[in-house]
């Protein structure tokens, strides 16, 4: 999906968010990079993927607890028309998750509408 023509449709620059996640139990840090432009959101990390940014209805943060362990994680999800919710980022810091959600929403001009089950940290 990386082409020199991304970003020319509306003339927007690319937004790059770089998050370093330090898991517990002495695991090595994981870096996730999210590139957002007028065509797509590209998540670069262990399980990288690309999704169209025009199909996103809203972004939201959900508190998640893994089956094994007691740590709480916060997932940033994208809700798209007619598709399953897509996890963009999972972090152990609620403020980081909320920052990523709001930054992408502001960049794409999405409304911060309420979603059932969403974590609200206002």
Beta strands, then each sheet from edge to edge (+ up, - down):
strand 1: 15-21
strand 2: 30-36
strand 3: 40-44
strand 4: 49-52
strand 5: 56-65
strand 6: 72-80
strand 7: 86-91
sheet 1: 1+ 2- 3+ 4-
sheet 2: 5+ 6- 7+
end
